[in-house]
Amino acid sequence: MELNLGTASLSDHAVLLAFEACQLDPAKFHHDDHIRLAWLCVRRYGALEAEAKLLDGIRNFARRAGVPQKFMYTTTVAWTRLVAAAQTADPVTDNFSEWIQSHPQLLDRTLLANYYSPGRLETEEARSGWVAPDIAPLCL
């Protein structure tokens, strides 16, 4: 499995620092990078604090990139919760590339379709706040 990480050249610590300083290059920050970032935040801060940090940071990231409309609250929370659930099941691995091999479904950008009906994540309600899944509970 090949990862599409624009942040591949950065250490875990450097990714967190760049994220917190809003210095990641939006053109090089892909879905796999979002998953890595969620994994790093959950490992460092725990699930609840990671959720808050990611919501704030990704909102700022989108705003600084000039695309604030791309920030989606529910999507950010849902992915963070899925990563946290997977990490709880497999907490000992401290290398993202190794860890994600056990959870490759997280690299599937369409995974949330297993939990949300079509269009539900594109609503204004889901963009600005939490919308619970309507197909299945968030778990892997």
N, C-alpha and C positions, 0 to 999 in steps of 0.2 A: 504494500500500500504506500503510495507516494503522497506526501503531504504538500499542500499548496500554501506554504507559509512565507509571506512577505517579510516576516520577522525572524526567519530561520537563522540569520547571521547574529541575532541578538541573544544574549543570555537571558534566562528567566528573569533575573533581577533587572537587567536593562529594559526588558519589555515592560515590566511593572513601573519602573521609573519614567520611561517615555510615555506610557499611558497616563500616569498621574500628572505629568507635566504637559499633556496634550501635544506631544511631539511625534506621534506616530504618523507615517505618511499614509493618508487615506487611499491613495492609489495602490499601495502595497499591503493593504490590510484586508484580508479575505475572510471568508467564513471559517476556515481552519484556524486563522489567527484569533478570531473571536472565541472559538472553542478553547484554544490554548490560554487565552487571557482569562476566561471564566475558570478554567482548571487552576491557573496560578492564583487567582483571587480566592477561590474556595479553599485551596490549600493554605494560603497565608492567613486569611481572615475568618474562615468559617462561612457557612452557607448564607446566613442572614446578613452579615456585614458585607460579604462579597456582592450580594444582590444590590445593596444600597450603593456601594462603590461603583459597580458596573452601570447602574442606572444613571448616576450622576456623571460618570466619566464618559460613557457613550453618548449621552445627550450633549455634553460639551464638545466631544469629538465631532459629532455631526454638525453642530453649530459652527465650529471653527472651520470645518471643511466646506461650509457654505450650503449644506444640504440638511437643515434642521428637520425637514419633513421625513427624512429617512429614519429618524429615531422612532423606535416603536417599543413602548413600555412593556406590554405583555410579551412580546417576542423576547426581549432581553431577560425578563424574569423567567420565562419558560425554559429558555436554553440554560440559564444559570441553574435552575432547579434540576434539570436533566443531568447536567454535569455533576452537580452535588450528589445526586442519587447514585450515579455511576461511581463517583469517588468513594462514597460510603461503602459500596460493594467491593471496592478494590483500592484501599487506602495506602498500601505499602509502597507502591511504585512512585518514585520521585523523578521520573523522566517522562515528559509528555509523549514523546515519540513511542516509547514502550507502552505507556498507559493506553493511548488511543488505539493501539492494535487490539486491545481487548474490548474496545467500545467503538468500532468503526461506524456504527449507525449514527453517531453524533456528527460525523462528517457529511452526512446526507442532508443537504439544505432543505429537503422536503419533509423531513422527519416530523415536523409539527403538524402536518396534515393527518397524522395518526391520532391526534388529540383534538384538533380544531376543525370544524366544518368549513367548507370553502367560503371565503370572504370574511369570516369572523375576525381574523387578525388584521384586516385592512380597515376596520371601522375606526372612527374617531375615538370611541370609547377605549379600544385596544391600544391605540397610539398614545393616549394620555394617561391611562391607568390600567389596573389589572382586570383582565377578563379571564374567568376560569374556563378550562377546556370543556367542550360539550360533547366530545366523542368518548374519551377515555381519560382517566387520571394520569397525570404526568409521572411516569415511571418507565424504567427500561426493562 
